[in-house]
Amino acid sequence: MDHYLVVARQTLGSPTLMDIVRDRQSRGPSVFHLLVPATPDKGLVWDEGHAHVAAEAALEEARLAYVAEGIPVTGEVGQANPVYAVEKVLRRDGEDHYVEVILSTLPSTVSKWLKADAPTRIRKLTKVPVTHMEAVTASH
């Protein structure tokens, strides 16, 4: 069984990401582990607690959507920094546990993750293929 690490926050519910997940699922038995960094929502006022609660809600919404489609899924909320969150999961689960890391971001014009070069930084953490996609639409 192939295990995929899917990293997303605002784009977690995007049709683009779901298409990639469906494609990977069509290749054979697989499980998708959703890693949702607790990044702050848009707005001027936020705190870590609010960010974590919002990430938990996004994770549960996505988990239910995957289950509704018959896609095996697990998930967790991670650190706000997606690179650190991925590093922690890879260290915990073992790099060879996943066949691919799928990183979903907002478009480059607005993505803080891309401004921080998260795809390149995650690629440097692992020998596992890292697929980066920019979502056409965000979930919220």
Order of alpha helices (4+ residues) and beta strands (2+ residues): beta-alpha-beta-alpha-beta-alpha-beta-alpha-alpha-beta
